[in-house]
């Protein structure tokens, strides 16, 4: 599993991908990149770990 932060029309989104590169999870759009990073940190703390690709 790995994570990515992407900017789109709704703001910054945190996305989680499986090891086969399939998108499995995403967040709402956040105003700041730091908020998207906090969402990833929460998932990493409460669930399985993974790398962050930016």
N, CA, C and O of each residue as an XYZ file, in Angstrom:
216
protein
N       0.843     -1.170      0.000
C       0.000      0.000      0.000
C       0.891      1.236      0.000
O       1.929      1.277      0.660
N       0.464      2.229     -0.748
C       1.154      3.514     -0.717
C       0.132      4.628     -0.875
O      -1.001      4.392     -1.295
N       0.540      5.837     -0.536
C      -0.340      6.996     -0.545
C       0.187      8.041     -1.518
O       1.374      8.077     -1.843
N      -0.724      8.886     -1.971
C      -0.374      9.990     -2.854
C      -1.250     11.172     -2.485
O      -2.408     10.997     -2.107
N      -0.704     12.372     -2.593
C      -1.487     13.598     -2.402
C      -1.599     14.265     -3.762
O      -0.600     14.489     -4.445
N      -2.832     14.578     -4.144
C      -3.082     15.158     -5.465
C      -3.930     16.415     -5.302
O      -4.808     16.470     -4.440
N      -3.669     17.416     -6.125
C      -4.479     18.628     -6.135
C      -5.422     18.570     -7.339
O      -4.986     18.296     -8.457
N      -6.711     18.829     -7.109
C      -7.671     18.905     -8.199
C      -8.642     20.048     -7.923
O      -8.378     20.886     -7.061
N      -9.744     20.091     -8.632
C     -10.696     21.200     -8.504
C     -11.267     21.349     -7.096
O     -11.653     22.448     -6.699
N     -11.324     20.249     -6.335
C     -11.865     20.298     -4.969
C     -10.805     20.586     -3.921
O     -11.137     20.715     -2.743
N      -9.559     20.690     -4.302
C      -8.469     20.936     -3.361
C      -7.516     19.755     -3.304
O      -7.417     18.977     -4.253
N      -6.817     19.628     -2.187
C      -5.860     18.529     -2.011
C      -6.588     17.279     -1.549
O      -7.408     17.335     -0.633
N      -6.293     16.165     -2.174
C      -6.884     14.885     -1.808
C      -5.778     13.908     -1.447
O      -4.717     13.889     -2.071
N      -6.041     13.100     -0.433
C      -5.163     11.983     -0.104
C      -5.761     10.744     -0.752
O      -6.957     10.480     -0.628
N      -4.913      9.985     -1.447
C      -5.362      8.764     -2.112
C      -4.508      7.594     -1.638
O      -3.308      7.747     -1.408
N      -5.119      6.448     -1.496
C      -4.402      5.239     -1.093
C      -4.509      4.228     -2.223
O      -5.579      4.024     -2.797
N      -3.386      3.605     -2.528
C      -3.315      2.608     -3.593
C      -2.842      1.280     -3.028
O      -2.005      1.235     -2.126
N      -3.387      0.202     -3.567
C      -2.935     -1.139     -3.201
C      -1.595     -1.407     -3.876
O      -1.159     -0.638     -4.733
N      -0.954     -2.488     -3.490
C       0.355     -2.815     -4.072
C       0.275     -3.094     -5.570
O       1.293     -3.048     -6.260
N      -0.926     -3.384     -6.083
C      -1.094     -3.580     -7.529
C      -1.438     -2.260     -8.234
O      -1.846     -2.273     -9.396
N      -1.278     -1.127     -7.545
C      -1.487      0.239     -8.057
C      -2.954      0.570     -8.305
O      -3.253      1.511     -9.040
N      -3.858     -0.170     -7.716
C      -5.284      0.112     -7.843
C      -5.720      1.050     -6.722
O      -5.418      0.813     -5.553
N      -6.433      2.116     -7.085
C      -6.941      3.080     -6.104
C      -7.957      2.388     -5.206
O      -8.908      1.776     -5.692
N      -7.752      2.488     -3.876
C      -8.662      1.819     -2.954
C      -9.329      2.773     -1.965
O     -10.292      2.388     -1.302
N      -8.837      4.008     -1.850
C      -9.371      4.938     -0.848
C      -8.989      6.356     -1.233
O      -7.916      6.577     -1.796
N      -9.859      7.326     -0.934
C      -9.555      8.730     -1.162
C     -10.338      9.578     -0.180
O     -11.331      9.130      0.393
N      -9.886     10.801      0.008
C     -10.539     11.718      0.935
C     -11.341     12.758      0.170
O     -11.312     12.827     -1.059
N     -12.047     13.553      0.934
C     -12.665     14.760      0.387
C     -11.543     15.727      0.008
O     -10.382     15.474      0.328
N     -11.869     16.823     -0.665
C     -10.870     17.833     -0.979
C     -10.587     18.717      0.225
O     -11.510     19.195      0.884
N      -9.308     18.933      0.510
C      -8.890     19.799      1.620
C      -8.280     21.079      1.071
O      -7.708     21.083     -0.019
N      -8.402     22.161      1.824
C      -7.847     23.444      1.414
C      -6.321     23.403      1.424
O      -5.680     23.971      0.540
N      -5.737     22.737      2.415
C      -4.278     22.720      2.511
C      -3.733     21.303      2.339
O      -4.395     20.313      2.650
N      -2.521     21.248      1.840
C      -1.822     19.976      1.665
C      -1.558     19.320      3.023
O      -1.549     18.095      3.139
N      -1.344     20.145      4.039
C      -1.096     19.625      5.387
C      -2.302     18.852      5.907
O      -2.136     17.855      6.610
N      -3.505     19.291      5.576
C      -4.704     18.572      6.009
C      -4.784     17.202      5.341
O      -5.158     16.220      5.983
N      -4.440     17.131      4.066
C      -4.419     15.839      3.372
C      -3.360     14.930      3.994
O      -3.578     13.728      4.148
N      -2.228     15.505      4.346
C      -1.165     14.718      4.996
C      -1.634     14.192      6.358
O      -1.312     13.063      6.728
N      -2.388     14.998      7.100
C      -2.912     14.549      8.395
C      -3.883     13.376      8.213
O      -3.917     12.469      9.045
N      -4.668     13.389      7.139
C      -5.570     12.264      6.860
C      -4.763     10.986      6.613
O      -5.141      9.913      7.082
N      -3.658     11.100      5.880
C      -2.782      9.944      5.645
C      -2.173      9.470      6.952
O      -2.126      8.270      7.220
N      -1.708     10.403      7.764
C      -1.114     10.032      9.056
C      -2.112      9.295      9.932
O      -1.742      8.355     10.635
N      -3.367      9.709      9.900
C      -4.402      9.035     10.675
C      -4.588      7.598     10.200
O      -4.668      6.678     11.015
N      -4.657      7.405      8.903
C      -4.815      6.053      8.359
C      -3.596      5.201      8.682
O      -3.736      4.026      9.023
N      -2.413      5.774      8.580
C      -1.198      5.023      8.895
C      -1.137      4.648     10.372
O      -0.661      3.569     10.725
N      -1.618      5.535     11.229
C      -1.596      5.268     12.664
C      -2.637      4.214     13.047
O      -2.371      3.349     13.882
N      -3.817      4.289     12.437
C      -4.918      3.396     12.796
C      -5.001      2.139     11.937
O      -5.707      1.196     12.293
N      -4.293      2.113     10.815
C      -4.384      0.970      9.909
C      -2.999      0.540      9.441
O      -1.998      0.818     10.100
N      -2.951     -0.140      8.300
C      -1.666     -0.598      7.781
C      -0.810      0.580      7.309
O      -1.349      1.602      6.884
N       0.496      0.448      7.379
C       1.414      1.511      6.946
C       1.600      1.516      5.435
O       1.128      0.621      4.735
N       2.284      2.521      4.952
C       2.570      2.630      3.533
C       3.402      3.867      3.263
O       3.487      4.768      4.098
N       4.019      3.904      2.085
C       4.835      5.041      1.680
C       3.941      6.144      1.101
O       2.841      5.872      0.621
N       4.420      7.382      1.152
C       3.712      8.512      0.560
C       4.474      8.921     -0.684
O       5.657      9.254     -0.603
N       3.814      8.903     -1.838
C       4.396      9.330     -3.125
C       3.795     10.671     -3.470
O       2.572     10.806     -3.467
N       4.618     11.682     -3.770
C       4.073     12.999     -4.096
C       4.476     13.430     -5.462
O       4.104     14.519     -5.901
